[in-house]
């Protein structure tokens, strides 16, 4: 069984990733967010987009959405 840990990084790329959920079994991308659910049914909706998926490390990295404030 393949489960993943989901991390969030910001667009500023400060070099730190925050663990959002561990043992994630399901991910669904919606218009402005990502819905994630663990094997045990814990769920979160994150205002982000998928940045990378690493199948070897079982990790998914999300990046915060750009709200159109390019400054």
N, C-alpha and C positions, 0 to 999 in steps of 0.2 A: 504494500500500500504506500502510495506516495502522497505525503502531506507537505505543505510548505509553510515557511515563516514569512509573514508580510511585513515589510519595513516601509517607512515614509521618509523621504528626503525633501527638502524645500528647494525651490527654484534657485535660491541663492547658492546652493551647493556648498554649505558650510562644512561638509565633510562628516557630519554626524547623521546617522540614520536611526530613527526611532522605531522600535518594535511596535507594530499595531496589533497583530494577533499571531499566535503560534498555532501549529497544527491545523492549518487552513485546508479545507477539503473542496471548497467551491468559491469561485470568483466570477462575478458578472459585471461587465462594464455597462454603465448607463450613460445618459447624455453628459452630465457634469460630475459624475461620481462613480465610485467602484464599491459594489456590494461584496462583502466577504463573509464567509461562514466557516466555523470550525467543525470538526467531526462531531463534537458534542452539542452543536447547535448554537453556540455563541455567535452573534452577528454584529457587524459594524458596517456603516456606510461612511465612506471617506470621500471628501471633495478632492479628488486627485485623478491622475491618469497613470496607466502602467508605464513605467520607464524601462524596466528590464525583468526578464524571467531567466533564472539560472537553474536549469534542471539538475545539474551536477551537485549544487549546494542546496537544492530544494528551497530557494528563496525567490520572492517576488518583491521588486522595489517599485514603490509608487512615488510619484512626484506631485507636489501640490499644483493645483491648477492656476494658470495665469488668468487673473480676473480682468484682463484687458488694460491693466495699469502698467503700461510700458514706460517706465520712467527712469 
